[in-house]
Amino acid sequence: MPIGGFFVLWYWPFTKRFKNAWQARRLFHKKPSLLGSLLAERQAIFGQLDTAKKEYLSVTGPK
């Protein structure tokens, strides 16, 4: 295999990761409200998990 082929095989995963990161940044740059709604949803999920954890610990008791 030529040297260029080895370079492409080594470099390809980096370009895929960069492309994915760039697409995410572009999406949040075009729609900043999307980021806010995702963060709010994340906070709500963690709040529900904390509530479930407290409920579980109250039923089973700390060990």
N, CA, C and O atoms as a Tripos MOL2 file, in Angstrom:
@<TRIPOS>MOLECULE
protein
  252   251    63     0     0
PROTEIN
NO_CHARGES

@<TRIPOS>ATOM
      1 N           0.8500   -1.1680    0.0000 N.3       1 MET1
      2 CA          0.0000    0.0000    0.0000 C.3       1 MET1
      3 C           0.9010    1.2380    0.0000 C.2       1 MET1
      4 O           1.8980    1.2710    0.7220 O.2       1 MET1
      5 N           0.5710    2.2340   -0.7820 N.am      2 PRO2
      6 CA          1.3770    3.4510   -0.8000 C.3       2 PRO2
      7 C           1.3020    4.1930    0.5370 C.2       2 PRO2
      8 O           0.3960    3.9780    1.3420 O.2       2 PRO2
      9 N           2.2730    5.0610    0.7430 N.am      3 ILE3
     10 CA          2.3370    5.8470    1.9810 C.3       3 ILE3
     11 C           1.0530    6.6540    2.1700 C.2       3 ILE3
     12 O           0.5570    6.7760    3.2900 O.2       3 ILE3
     13 N           0.5170    7.1980    1.0900 N.am      4 GLY4
     14 CA         -0.7250    7.9780    1.1760 C.3       4 GLY4
     15 C          -1.8790    7.1620    1.7240 C.2       4 GLY4
     16 O          -2.7230    7.6860    2.4500 O.2       4 GLY4
     17 N          -1.9230    5.8920    1.3850 N.am      5 GLY5
     18 CA         -2.9800    5.0170    1.8920 C.3       5 GLY5
     19 C          -2.8990    4.8290    3.3970 C.2       5 GLY5
     20 O          -3.9190    4.8320    4.0860 O.2       5 GLY5
     21 N          -1.6710    4.6640    3.9100 N.am      6 PHE6
     22 CA         -1.4990    4.5380    5.3520 C.3       6 PHE6
     23 C          -1.8920    5.8260    6.0610 C.2       6 PHE6
     24 O          -2.4900    5.7980    7.1360 O.2       6 PHE6
     25 N          -1.5490    6.9530    5.4480 N.am      7 PHE7
     26 CA         -1.9050    8.2450    6.0350 C.3       7 PHE7
     27 C          -3.4210    8.3910    6.1260 C.2       7 PHE7
     28 O          -3.9440    8.8480    7.1420 O.2       7 PHE7
     29 N          -4.1250    8.0040    5.0680 N.am      8 VAL8
     30 CA         -5.5860    8.1020    5.0630 C.3       8 VAL8
     31 C          -6.1800    7.1800    6.1180 C.2       8 VAL8
     32 O          -7.1080    7.5720    6.8250 O.2       8 VAL8
     33 N          -5.6610    5.9630    6.2350 N.am      9 LEU9
     34 CA         -6.1740    5.0410    7.2440 C.3       9 LEU9
     35 C          -5.9590    5.5740    8.6570 C.2       9 LEU9
     36 O          -6.7970    5.3610    9.5330 O.2       9 LEU9
     37 N          -4.8520    6.2590    8.8830 N.am     10 TRP10
     38 CA         -4.5750    6.8310   10.1930 C.3      10 TRP10
     39 C          -5.4190    8.0760   10.4380 C.2      10 TRP10
     40 O          -5.8910    8.2980   11.5530 O.2      10 TRP10
     41 N          -5.6070    8.8810    9.4110 N.am     11 TYR11
     42 CA         -6.2360   10.1910    9.5440 C.3      11 TYR11
     43 C          -7.7590   10.1210    9.5280 C.2      11 TYR11
     44 O          -8.4070   11.0160   10.0690 O.2      11 TYR11
     45 N          -8.3470    9.1030    8.9330 N.am     12 TRP12
     46 CA         -9.7950    9.0350    8.7310 C.3      12 TRP12
     47 C         -10.6120    9.1470   10.0260 C.2      12 TRP12
     48 O         -11.5890    9.8960   10.0410 O.2      12 TRP12
     49 N         -10.2640    8.4380   11.1180 N.am     13 PRO13
     50 CA        -11.0650    8.5780   12.3490 C.3      13 PRO13
     51 C         -11.0740   10.0070   12.8900 C.2      13 PRO13
     52 O         -12.0850   10.4550   13.4320 O.2      13 PRO13
     53 N          -9.9630   10.7240   12.7490 N.am     14 PHE14
     54 CA         -9.9100   12.1050   13.2210 C.3      14 PHE14
     55 C         -10.8660   12.9920   12.4260 C.2      14 PHE14
     56 O         -11.5430   13.8520   12.9890 O.2      14 PHE14
     57 N         -10.9120   12.7720   11.1120 N.am     15 THR15
     58 CA        -11.8010   13.5950   10.2890 C.3      15 THR15
     59 C         -13.2640   13.2960   10.6000 C.2      15 THR15
     60 O         -14.0920   14.2080   10.5780 O.2      15 THR15
     61 N         -13.5960   12.0510   10.8840 N.am     16 LYS16
     62 CA        -14.9800   11.7170   11.2220 C.3      16 LYS16
     63 C         -15.3930   12.3830   12.5310 C.2      16 LYS16
     64 O         -16.4930   12.9260   12.6320 O.2      16 LYS16
     65 N         -14.5080   12.3430   13.5390 N.am     17 ARG17
     66 CA        -14.8270   12.9840   14.8200 C.3      17 ARG17
     67 C         -14.9620   14.4910   14.6580 C.2      17 ARG17
     68 O         -15.8650   15.1020   15.2300 O.2      17 ARG17
     69 N         -14.0680   15.0910   13.8790 N.am     18 PHE18
     70 CA        -14.1220   16.5320   13.6610 C.3      18 PHE18
     71 C         -15.4130   16.9110   12.9470 C.2      18 PHE18
     72 O         -16.0390   17.9150   13.2860 O.2      18 PHE18
     73 N         -15.8110   16.1190   11.9690 N.am     19 LYS19
     74 CA        -17.0380   16.4000   11.2280 C.3      19 LYS19
     75 C         -18.2510   16.3360   12.1500 C.2      19 LYS19
     76 O         -19.1260   17.1990   12.0790 O.2      19 LYS19
     77 N         -18.3140   15.3260   13.0100 N.am     20 ASN20
     78 CA        -19.4370   15.2060   13.9370 C.3      20 ASN20
     79 C         -19.4820   16.3750   14.9130 C.2      20 ASN20
     80 O         -20.5540   16.9150   15.1860 O.2      20 ASN20
     81 N         -18.3280   16.7660   15.4380 N.am     21 ALA21
     82 CA        -18.2830   17.8930   16.3650 C.3      21 ALA21
     83 C         -18.6770   19.1820   15.6590 C.2      21 ALA21
     84 O         -19.3840   20.0100   16.2330 O.2      21 ALA21
     85 N         -18.2330   19.3580   14.4340 N.am     22 TRP22
     86 CA        -18.5560   20.5640   13.6820 C.3      22 TRP22
     87 C         -20.0520   20.6360   13.3870 C.2      22 TRP22
     88 O         -20.6420   21.7140   13.4540 O.2      22 TRP22
     89 N         -20.6640   19.5150   13.0670 N.am     23 GLN23
     90 CA        -22.1010   19.5040   12.8000 C.3      23 GLN23
     91 C         -22.8830   19.8790   14.0540 C.2      23 GLN23
     92 O         -23.8680   20.6110   13.9650 O.2      23 GLN23
     93 N         -22.4670   19.3950   15.2070 N.am     24 ALA24
     94 CA        -23.1520   19.7310   16.4520 C.3      24 ALA24
     95 C         -23.0090   21.2160   16.7540 C.2      24 ALA24
     96 O         -23.9800   21.8660   17.1420 O.2      24 ALA24
     97 N         -21.8160   21.7550   16.5800 N.am     25 ARG25
     98 CA        -21.6190   23.1910   16.8240 C.3      25 ARG25
     99 C         -22.4480   24.0310   15.8740 C.2      25 ARG25
    100 O         -23.0290   25.0390   16.2760 O.2      25 ARG25
    101 N         -22.5050   23.6240   14.6240 N.am     26 ARG26
    102 CA        -23.2760   24.3720   13.6380 C.3      26 ARG26
    103 C         -24.7610   24.3520   13.9880 C.2      26 ARG26
    104 O         -25.4520   25.3610   13.8450 O.2      26 ARG26
    105 N         -25.2440   23.2090   14.4440 N.am     27 LEU27
    106 CA        -26.6480   23.0940   14.8240 C.3      27 LEU27
    107 C         -26.9730   24.0260   15.9880 C.2      27 LEU27
    108 O         -27.9810   24.7330   15.9500 O.2      27 LEU27
    109 N         -26.1300   24.0360   17.0220 N.am     28 PHE28
    110 CA        -26.3930   24.8860   18.1760 C.3      28 PHE28
    111 C         -26.1700   26.3540   17.8520 C.2      28 PHE28
    112 O         -26.7700   27.2190   18.4900 O.2      28 PHE28
    113 N         -25.3300   26.6520   16.8850 N.am     29 HIS29
    114 CA        -25.1190   28.0430   16.4810 C.3      29 HIS29
    115 C         -26.3290   28.5660   15.7170 C.2      29 HIS29
    116 O         -26.7120   29.7260   15.8660 O.2      29 HIS29
    117 N         -26.9280   27.7030   14.8970 N.am     30 LYS30
    118 CA        -28.0980   28.1210   14.1270 C.3      30 LYS30
    119 C         -29.3480   28.2090   14.9950 C.2      30 LYS30
    120 O         -30.2030   29.0650   14.7710 O.2      30 LYS30
    121 N         -29.4530   27.3270   15.9820 N.am     31 LYS31
    122 CA        -30.6420   27.2830   16.8370 C.3      31 LYS31
    123 C         -30.2170   27.3240   18.3060 C.2      31 LYS31
    124 O         -30.1790   26.2840   18.9640 O.2      31 LYS31
    125 N         -29.8980   28.5100   18.8270 N.am     32 PRO32
    126 CA        -29.4500   28.5850   20.2200 C.3      32 PRO32
    127 C         -30.5300   28.1740   21.2200 C.2      32 PRO32
    128 O         -30.2080   27.7290   22.3220 O.2      32 PRO32
    129 N         -31.8040   28.3150   20.8540 N.am     33 SER33
    130 CA        -32.8710   27.9120   21.7710 C.3      33 SER33
    131 C         -32.8620   26.3990   21.9850 C.2      33 SER33
    132 O         -33.3030   25.9170   23.0290 O.2      33 SER33
    133 N         -32.3680   25.6590   21.0130 N.am     34 LEU34
    134 CA        -32.2940   24.2040   21.1340 C.3      34 LEU34
    135 C         -31.3740   23.8090   22.2830 C.2      34 LEU34
    136 O         -31.6810   22.8890   23.0410 O.2      34 LEU34
    137 N         -30.2630   24.4950   22.4100 N.am     35 LEU35
    138 CA        -29.3310   24.1950   23.4970 C.3      35 LEU35
    139 C         -29.9820   24.4670   24.8430 C.2      35 LEU35
    140 O         -29.8400   23.6740   25.7740 O.2      35 LEU35
    141 N         -30.6920   25.5780   24.9510 N.am     36 GLY36
    142 CA        -31.3750   25.8940   26.2020 C.3      36 GLY36
    143 C         -32.4190   24.8570   26.5650 C.2      36 GLY36
    144 O         -32.5380   24.4690   27.7270 O.2      36 GLY36
    145 N         -33.1740   24.4080   25.5750 N.am     37 SER37
    146 CA        -34.2020   23.4030   25.8610 C.3      37 SER37
    147 C         -33.5720   22.0610   26.2290 C.2      37 SER37
    148 O         -34.0980   21.3460   27.0820 O.2      37 SER37
    149 N         -32.4590   21.7160   25.5980 N.am     38 LEU38
    150 CA        -31.7740   20.4700   25.9540 C.3      38 LEU38
    151 C         -31.2240   20.5240   27.3780 C.2      38 LEU38
    152 O         -31.2950   19.5400   28.1140 O.2      38 LEU38
    153 N         -30.6800   21.6720   27.7600 N.am     39 LEU39
    154 CA        -30.1650   21.8110   29.1210 C.3      39 LEU39
    155 C         -31.2940   21.7490   30.1460 C.2      39 LEU39
    156 O         -31.1320   21.1510   31.2090 O.2      39 LEU39
    157 N         -32.4350   22.3640   29.8340 N.am     40 ALA40
    158 CA        -33.5790   22.3130   30.7450 C.3      40 ALA40
    159 C         -34.1000   20.8860   30.8760 C.2      40 ALA40
    160 O         -34.4500   20.4460   31.9710 O.2      40 ALA40
    161 N         -34.1500   20.1710   29.7700 N.am     41 GLU41
    162 CA        -34.6020   18.7810   29.8050 C.3      41 GLU41
    163 C         -33.6360   17.9160   30.6090 C.2      41 GLU41
    164 O         -34.0560   17.0200   31.3400 O.2      41 GLU41
    165 N         -32.3570   18.1870   30.4700 N.am     42 ARG42
    166 CA        -31.3440   17.4460   31.2280 C.3      42 ARG42
    167 C         -31.5230   17.6780   32.7220 C.2      42 ARG42
    168 O         -31.4640   16.7370   33.5140 O.2      42 ARG42
    169 N         -31.7450   18.9410   33.1090 N.am     43 GLN43
    170 CA        -31.9580   19.2530   34.5190 C.3      43 GLN43
    171 C         -33.2020   18.5440   35.0440 C.2      43 GLN43
    172 O         -33.1950   18.0410   36.1680 O.2      43 GLN43
    173 N         -34.2690   18.4960   34.2480 N.am     44 ALA44
    174 CA        -35.4990   17.8210   34.6670 C.3      44 ALA44
    175 C         -35.2550   16.3280   34.8630 C.2      44 ALA44
    176 O         -35.7590   15.7370   35.8180 O.2      44 ALA44
    177 N         -34.4940   15.7250   33.9740 N.am     45 ILE45
    178 CA        -34.1930   14.2930   34.0880 C.3      45 ILE45
    179 C         -33.3870   14.0160   35.3510 C.2      45 ILE45
    180 O         -33.6750   13.0630   36.0750 O.2      45 ILE45
    181 N         -32.3750   14.8470   35.6190 N.am     46 PHE46
    182 CA        -31.5780   14.6390   36.8250 C.3      46 PHE46
    183 C         -32.4110   14.8780   38.0770 C.2      46 PHE46
    184 O         -32.2060   14.2100   39.0910 O.2      46 PHE46
    185 N         -33.3430   15.8170   38.0220 N.am     47 GLY47
    186 CA        -34.2450   16.0320   39.1530 C.3      47 GLY47
    187 C         -35.1050   14.8130   39.4170 C.2      47 GLY47
    188 O         -35.2930   14.4260   40.5710 O.2      47 GLY47
    189 N         -35.6270   14.2040   38.3690 N.am     48 GLN48
    190 CA        -36.4320   12.9920   38.5220 C.3      48 GLN48
    191 C         -35.5890   11.8410   39.0620 C.2      48 GLN48
    192 O         -36.0580   11.0560   39.8870 O.2      48 GLN48
    193 N         -34.3460   11.7420   38.5980 N.am     49 LEU49
    194 CA        -33.4670   10.6820   39.1060 C.3      49 LEU49
    195 C         -33.1610   10.8770   40.5870 C.2      49 LEU49
    196 O         -33.1300    9.9070   41.3450 O.2      49 LEU49
    197 N         -32.9360   12.1190   41.0060 N.am     50 ASP50
    198 CA        -32.6890   12.3850   42.4230 C.3      50 ASP50
    199 C         -33.9100   12.0440   43.2660 C.2      50 ASP50
    200 O         -33.7840   11.4770   44.3510 O.2      50 ASP50
    201 N         -35.0960   12.3910   42.7620 N.am     51 THR51
    202 CA        -36.3290   12.0610   43.4770 C.3      51 THR51
    203 C         -36.4900   10.5500   43.5960 C.2      51 THR51
    204 O         -36.8390   10.0470   44.6640 O.2      51 THR51
    205 N         -36.2420    9.8310   42.5190 N.am     52 ALA52
    206 CA        -36.3510    8.3710   42.5430 C.3      52 ALA52
    207 C         -35.3280    7.7650   43.4970 C.2      52 ALA52
    208 O         -35.6230    6.7930   44.1920 O.2      52 ALA52
    209 N         -34.1330    8.3330   43.5310 N.am     53 LYS53
    210 CA        -33.0900    7.8290   44.4280 C.3      53 LYS53
    211 C         -33.5010    8.0240   45.8840 C.2      53 LYS53
    212 O         -33.3540    7.1170   46.7030 O.2      53 LYS53
    213 N         -34.0190    9.2160   46.2050 N.am     54 LYS54
    214 CA        -34.4530    9.4780   47.5820 C.3      54 LYS54
    215 C         -35.6020    8.5550   47.9750 C.2      54 LYS54
    216 O         -35.6410    8.0450   49.0950 O.2      54 LYS54
    217 N         -36.5320    8.3440   47.0530 N.am     55 GLU55
    218 CA        -37.6530    7.4510   47.3250 C.3      55 GLU55
    219 C         -37.1630    6.0210   47.5480 C.2      55 GLU55
    220 O         -37.6250    5.3410   48.4640 O.2      55 GLU55
    221 N         -36.2440    5.5750   46.7260 N.am     56 TYR56
    222 CA        -35.6910    4.2220   46.8620 C.3      56 TYR56
    223 C         -34.9680    4.0660   48.1960 C.2      56 TYR56
    224 O         -35.1360    3.0590   48.8850 O.2      56 TYR56
    225 N         -34.1680    5.0620   48.5570 N.am     57 LEU57
    226 CA        -33.4250    4.9670   49.8110 C.3      57 LEU57
    227 C         -34.3520    5.0340   51.0160 C.2      57 LEU57
    228 O         -34.0660    4.4230   52.0460 O.2      57 LEU57
    229 N         -35.4580    5.7640   50.9060 N.am     58 SER58
    230 CA        -36.3950    5.8180   52.0320 C.3      58 SER58
    231 C         -37.1170    4.4850   52.2130 C.2      58 SER58
    232 O         -37.4700    4.1180   53.3330 O.2      58 SER58
    233 N         -37.3360    3.7650   51.1230 N.am     59 VAL59
    234 CA        -38.0140    2.4700   51.2100 C.3      59 VAL59
    235 C         -37.0510    1.3820   51.6900 C.2      59 VAL59
    236 O         -37.3950    0.5910   52.5680 O.2      59 VAL59
    237 N         -35.8590    1.3450   51.1200 N.am     60 THR60
    238 CA        -34.9150    0.2770   51.4540 C.3      60 THR60
    239 C         -34.0610    0.6070   52.6620 C.2      60 THR60
    240 O         -33.5610   -0.2970   53.3300 O.2      60 THR60
    241 N         -33.8880    1.8720   52.9490 N.am     61 GLY61
    242 CA        -33.0530    2.2790   54.0650 C.3      61 GLY61
    243 C         -31.5880    2.2610   53.6830 C.2      61 GLY61
    244 O         -31.1640    1.4350   52.8750 O.2      61 GLY61
    245 N         -30.8060    3.1730   54.2630 N.am     62 PRO62
    246 CA        -29.3610    3.2040   53.9470 C.3      62 PRO62
    247 C         -28.6680    1.9800   54.5210 C.2      62 PRO62
    248 O         -29.0780    1.4410   55.5490 O.2      62 PRO62
    249 N         -27.6370    1.5620   53.8580 N.am     63 LYS63
    250 CA        -26.9020    0.3660   54.2920 C.3      63 LYS63
    251 C         -25.6390    0.7420   54.9960 C.2      63 LYS63
    252 O         -24.8910   -0.1330   55.4320 O.2      63 LYS63
@<TRIPOS>BOND
     1     1     2 1
     2     2     3 1
     3     3     4 2
     4     3     5 am
     5     5     6 1
     6     6     7 1
     7     7     8 2
     8     7     9 am
     9     9    10 1
    10    10    11 1
    11    11    12 2
    12    11    13 am
    13    13    14 1
    14    14    15 1
    15    15    16 2
    16    15    17 am
    17    17    18 1
    18    18    19 1
    19    19    20 2
    20    19    21 am
    21    21    22 1
    22    22    23 1
    23    23    24 2
    24    23    25 am
    25    25    26 1
    26    26    27 1
    27    27    28 2
    28    27    29 am
    29    29    30 1
    30    30    31 1
    31    31    32 2
    32    31    33 am
    33    33    34 1
    34    34    35 1
    35    35    36 2
    36    35    37 am
    37    37    38 1
    38    38    39 1
    39    39    40 2
    40    39    41 am
    41    41    42 1
    42    42    43 1
    43    43    44 2
    44    43    45 am
    45    45    46 1
    46    46    47 1
    47    47    48 2
    48    47    49 am
    49    49    50 1
    50    50    51 1
    51    51    52 2
    52    51    53 am
    53    53    54 1
    54    54    55 1
    55    55    56 2
    56    55    57 am
    57    57    58 1
    58    58    59 1
    59    59    60 2
    60    59    61 am
    61    61    62 1
    62    62    63 1
    63    63    64 2
    64    63    65 am
    65    65    66 1
    66    66    67 1
    67    67    68 2
    68    67    69 am
    69    69    70 1
    70    70    71 1
    71    71    72 2
    72    71    73 am
    73    73    74 1
    74    74    75 1
    75    75    76 2
    76    75    77 am
    77    77    78 1
    78    78    79 1
    79    79    80 2
    80    79    81 am
    81    81    82 1
    82    82    83 1
    83    83    84 2
    84    83    85 am
    85    85    86 1
    86    86    87 1
    87    87    88 2
    88    87    89 am
    89    89    90 1
    90    90    91 1
    91    91    92 2
    92    91    93 am
    93    93    94 1
    94    94    95 1
    95    95    96 2
    96    95    97 am
    97    97    98 1
    98    98    99 1
    99    99   100 2
   100    99   101 am
   101   101   102 1
   102   102   103 1
   103   103   104 2
   104   103   105 am
   105   105   106 1
   106   106   107 1
   107   107   108 2
   108   107   109 am
   109   109   110 1
   110   110   111 1
   111   111   112 2
   112   111   113 am
   113   113   114 1
   114   114   115 1
   115   115   116 2
   116   115   117 am
   117   117   118 1
   118   118   119 1
   119   119   120 2
   120   119   121 am
   121   121   122 1
   122   122   123 1
   123   123   124 2
   124   123   125 am
   125   125   126 1
   126   126   127 1
   127   127   128 2
   128   127   129 am
   129   129   130 1
   130   130   131 1
   131   131   132 2
   132   131   133 am
   133   133   134 1
   134   134   135 1
   135   135   136 2
   136   135   137 am
   137   137   138 1
   138   138   139 1
   139   139   140 2
   140   139   141 am
   141   141   142 1
   142   142   143 1
   143   143   144 2
   144   143   145 am
   145   145   146 1
   146   146   147 1
   147   147   148 2
   148   147   149 am
   149   149   150 1
   150   150   151 1
   151   151   152 2
   152   151   153 am
   153   153   154 1
   154   154   155 1
   155   155   156 2
   156   155   157 am
   157   157   158 1
   158   158   159 1
   159   159   160 2
   160   159   161 am
   161   161   162 1
   162   162   163 1
   163   163   164 2
   164   163   165 am
   165   165   166 1
   166   166   167 1
   167   167   168 2
   168   167   169 am
   169   169   170 1
   170   170   171 1
   171   171   172 2
   172   171   173 am
   173   173   174 1
   174   174   175 1
   175   175   176 2
   176   175   177 am
   177   177   178 1
   178   178   179 1
   179   179   180 2
   180   179   181 am
   181   181   182 1
   182   182   183 1
   183   183   184 2
   184   183   185 am
   185   185   186 1
   186   186   187 1
   187   187   188 2
   188   187   189 am
   189   189   190 1
   190   190   191 1
   191   191   192 2
   192   191   193 am
   193   193   194 1
   194   194   195 1
   195   195   196 2
   196   195   197 am
   197   197   198 1
   198   198   199 1
   199   199   200 2
   200   199   201 am
   201   201   202 1
   202   202   203 1
   203   203   204 2
   204   203   205 am
   205   205   206 1
   206   206   207 1
   207   207   208 2
   208   207   209 am
   209   209   210 1
   210   210   211 1
   211   211   212 2
   212   211   213 am
   213   213   214 1
   214   214   215 1
   215   215   216 2
   216   215   217 am
   217   217   218 1
   218   218   219 1
   219   219   220 2
   220   219   221 am
   221   221   222 1
   222   222   223 1
   223   223   224 2
   224   223   225 am
   225   225   226 1
   226   226   227 1
   227   227   228 2
   228   227   229 am
   229   229   230 1
   230   230   231 1
   231   231   232 2
   232   231   233 am
   233   233   234 1
   234   234   235 1
   235   235   236 2
   236   235   237 am
   237   237   238 1
   238   238   239 1
   239   239   240 2
   240   239   241 am
   241   241   242 1
   242   242   243 1
   243   243   244 2
   244   243   245 am
   245   245   246 1
   246   246   247 1
   247   247   248 2
   248   247   249 am
   249   249   250 1
   250   250   251 1
   251   251   252 2
@<TRIPOS>SUBSTRUCTURE
     1 MET1         2 RESIDUE 1 A MET
     2 PRO2         6 RESIDUE 1 A PRO
     3 ILE3        10 RESIDUE 1 A ILE
     4 GLY4        14 RESIDUE 1 A GLY
     5 GLY5        18 RESIDUE 1 A GLY
     6 PHE6        22 RESIDUE 1 A PHE
     7 PHE7        26 RESIDUE 1 A PHE
     8 VAL8        30 RESIDUE 1 A VAL
     9 LEU9        34 RESIDUE 1 A LEU
    10 TRP10       38 RESIDUE 1 A TRP
    11 TYR11       42 RESIDUE 1 A TYR
    12 TRP12       46 RESIDUE 1 A TRP
    13 PRO13       50 RESIDUE 1 A PRO
    14 PHE14       54 RESIDUE 1 A PHE
    15 THR15       58 RESIDUE 1 A THR
    16 LYS16       62 RESIDUE 1 A LYS
    17 ARG17       66 RESIDUE 1 A ARG
    18 PHE18       70 RESIDUE 1 A PHE
    19 LYS19       74 RESIDUE 1 A LYS
    20 ASN20       78 RESIDUE 1 A ASN
    21 ALA21       82 RESIDUE 1 A ALA
    22 TRP22       86 RESIDUE 1 A TRP
    23 GLN23       90 RESIDUE 1 A GLN
    24 ALA24       94 RESIDUE 1 A ALA
    25 ARG25       98 RESIDUE 1 A ARG
    26 ARG26      102 RESIDUE 1 A ARG
    27 LEU27      106 RESIDUE 1 A LEU
    28 PHE28      110 RESIDUE 1 A PHE
    29 HIS29      114 RESIDUE 1 A HIS
    30 LYS30      118 RESIDUE 1 A LYS
    31 LYS31      122 RESIDUE 1 A LYS
    32 PRO32      126 RESIDUE 1 A PRO
    33 SER33      130 RESIDUE 1 A SER
    34 LEU34      134 RESIDUE 1 A LEU
    35 LEU35      138 RESIDUE 1 A LEU
    36 GLY36      142 RESIDUE 1 A GLY
    37 SER37      146 RESIDUE 1 A SER
    38 LEU38      150 RESIDUE 1 A LEU
    39 LEU39      154 RESIDUE 1 A LEU
    40 ALA40      158 RESIDUE 1 A ALA
    41 GLU41      162 RESIDUE 1 A GLU
    42 ARG42      166 RESIDUE 1 A ARG
    43 GLN43      170 RESIDUE 1 A GLN
    44 ALA44      174 RESIDUE 1 A ALA
    45 ILE45      178 RESIDUE 1 A ILE
    46 PHE46      182 RESIDUE 1 A PHE
    47 GLY47      186 RESIDUE 1 A GLY
    48 GLN48      190 RESIDUE 1 A GLN
    49 LEU49      194 RESIDUE 1 A LEU
    50 ASP50      198 RESIDUE 1 A ASP
    51 THR51      202 RESIDUE 1 A THR
    52 ALA52      206 RESIDUE 1 A ALA
    53 LYS53      210 RESIDUE 1 A LYS
    54 LYS54      214 RESIDUE 1 A LYS
    55 GLU55      218 RESIDUE 1 A GLU
    56 TYR56      222 RESIDUE 1 A TYR
    57 LEU57      226 RESIDUE 1 A LEU
    58 SER58      230 RESIDUE 1 A SER
    59 VAL59      234 RESIDUE 1 A VAL
    60 THR60      238 RESIDUE 1 A THR
    61 GLY61      242 RESIDUE 1 A GLY
    62 PRO62      246 RESIDUE 1 A PRO
    63 LYS63      250 RESIDUE 1 A LYS
